[in-house]
Amino acid sequence: MTNTMLKVTFADFRAVTSKPMPKGAVIRHVGHQRGDIVLWFETDLDLMDQKDAEGVETRRFAVVATGDPIPDGATYLGTVVPSTLVWHVFEVSA
């Protein structure tokens, strides 16, 4: 088993976004990088080699501005302050 950190970025704010991720990926940090909101996760590189559906799952996330409604069933992951706006990242259960 070889673990590594990888990331996904979010372009659609205020909407639920689906992201394919390796099964068992563990979310480690939410932040911003070069103007993008980014979620870093730890995963087993061996799972990344599995190109079939068995090694990948679709996870859903919402990036919500302060004052906006939070989707039902959402789990808070972190807050990002890339500029004057403050964004909150949630994982939304399927």
Secondary structure, 3 states (H helix, E strand, C coil): CCEEEEEEEECCCCCEEEEEEECCCEEEEEEEECCEEEEEEEEEHHHHCCCCHHHEEEEEEEEEECCCCCCCCEEEEEEECCCCCCEEEEEECC
